[in-house]
Amino acid sequence: MGKRYLIKIPLVLFDTSALLLSFREGINLLNRVSEIVDGTYVPVVTRAVLEELDKLARYGSPRMRHSVESIKSIINDNFAVADVGGDADESIMKFSANHKCVVVTCDMELKHKLERMGVEVIYFRKSSRRFESDF
């Protein structure tokens, strides 16, 4: 029997804000994140993020409903879903703390909380109109 190798594929957790902004701006977020993390990764959303998207679709404009439907289709085809308690931000902080993953967000308050926890963050830089990271 040959050598065994442990392959570590990073988990990348996506926030509602990043998903919506990337769709609105026409950014292929999955490809951009792949460039930033330098390769293959497992995209993840929490159940709370899905619930937040559902709420936006239910109470939002027809344009918002269309955006959410498109985003949820991408999620269904490409993402793992994590069941974590709390609202969207709480679930992201819990999951990222427990699984040492990268988080993608446009929420600057959440970004700063995650960075204080030692979590690596991919965020949208307005000046360059693109997702970037500091790691």
N, C-alpha and C positions, 0 to 999 in steps of 0.2 A: 504494500500500500504506500502511496506517495505522501509527500508532505501535506499537512493541512495548514491552511491559512485562514486567519480571522479577518474578515472584511467588515470594516466599520462604515456603514452608510449613515450619514448624519440625518437627523430629523429636523425639519424646518416647519415651524408653526406659524400659520397665517392669521392675522387679525382682520376683522370686517373692514376696517378703514383701508387697508392695503388692497384687499380684493376689489372693493368698489372703485377706488381711485385708479387702479391699473386698468379696470374695464373702461372707465370714463375717459381716460387718457389714451386708450388704445395701446397700452404697454403689455407685451407678452411677459408677464411676471414670472411664470415658471422658467422660461429661458433666461431671464435676467438673474434670477436667483441661482440658477445653475452656473452662470458665469462667476457670480460672487463667491459661491462655496466651492468653486472649481471642480464641478463634476456632478455625479449622481447624488440624489438625496431623496428622502421620503417626505412629500408634502403632507401636512397634517392641519386639520382644523378641529376645534373643540365643538362639542354638541351645543354649547352656549353661543358660539359664533353662528352656527346654523340657525338657531332660534332667533338670534338678532337679525339675520338676513330675512327670515320668515316674517318677522314683525315689520321690517322695512317694506317688504313686498305687500303685506296686508294693508298697511296704512299709508303707503307712499303713493306717488304719482304713477300713472301708467308707464312712464319712462323708467322709474325706479323698479317697478314690477318686472319689466323686460330685462333690465340689468341683472336683477337678482336671479331670474330664471336662467339667464345665460351663465352666470357665475356658478349657480348650483349644478348646472349640467357639467361644467368643468370640474367641480368638486366631486361629483358622482363618478366621473371617469378617471380621476387622477389622484384623489386624496384619501388618506386614512382619516377616520373620525375618532376622536378621543372623548370618552365620557368622563368628565371632570366636573365636580360641583362648582357652584357659584355662577356669577354673571360672566360675560365674555372676558373682561379684563382679569377678574379673579381666576378664572379657569386657565387663562394664558399664563399668568404668573405661577400658579400651582404646577401646571404641566411642565413649564420650562425649568422650574426649580428642581423638579423630580427626575426629569429626563435629559437634562443638560443639552438642550436643543437651541437652535437659532430661532429668533422670532422676527417676523416681517410685520411692520406696522407703520402707520402714518400718524398715529396718536403720540404726540410729543410727551405728554404726561406719562403715558404707559412706557414709552421708550426710556425716560429717565428713571422710572421705578425699576425697570428690568436691568438697566445698566448698574444701578446701585446694588442689585442682587448678583451681579457678575454674569448676567446673561448677554450673549452676543446678539446684536440687533441690526437688522437691515431696515432702513427707513427711506422715506422719499425726501430728497433734498430739492426744495423749491427752486433754488437758484440754478441748478443744472437740469431740472425737470426729469430726474431719474432716480432710481433706487440705488442706494449706496450703503456701505458699511464702514465701520472704523476698525475692523479686525483683519 
